[in-house]
Amino acid sequence: MSEEVRDIEATASKERTKVDWFGWFTRATLATKITYFRLLLIPFILLFYIGAIQGFSGFFIENGRLVALVLFIVAALTDFLDGWVARRFNQVSELGKILDPAMDKLLVLAGFILIAVDPGLRGSSFLFIMPVYAAVIIVFIAIARDYITTIIRLMGQSKGVDVAADKVAKYKTACQLVGISMFMFLAAIIAMWEGTGNTDRMRTLVEVITYTAWAVMIAATVLTIISGVWYSIKYVKASKSTEIISVDESTEV
């Protein structure tokens, strides 16, 4: 065997054993890549918002909440974009069905935590905007619902029952994202204008946005409860249907 042939075979062997570290991304569909992009935005949202609260620098104090808000809105829009792309270009996949709701939960949870710990939404001279106990209750209901639905889905998969997301769940997520965005917007404008002395002029605007944000958040909480109950009902009905089919098949001669 010539030296040139050995070199070619050695190169080919290296290529075969070479680890493709980014294969999971390059082989992903466009819809899944958009979902990955939403995941990538979450750390930056946390960075800028926490930087504003903790006062990392003058830039973070003045612009951190606003930058975090813009990134949060972009991330929220990708939630609708990846679903549209998946349906439009026939890119619906099992991976996407798992990743998309998981990224939604991370984004919503990150948003809830940020508005819950932001002192600007509690100690503002404008209005008592975000009581901690209210944020804790809303987050607890959201996490409990997600925990229950995850168990239901896993139980459904073990029995061959597909418990897919319904429109109520989608409306719930939309309300959560809109409500969180409104509270983040409130925190941003309060941080920018509270020190200007124009509190009387700002009070009306802040109150209108606050009441609207609370209405949206209450609607999201109600939809969260309804969605959790609806998932349970769907699972019970689907399980009974599967059991009936199984019994019918087992009695066939």
Beta strands, then each sheet from edge to edge (+ up, - down):
end
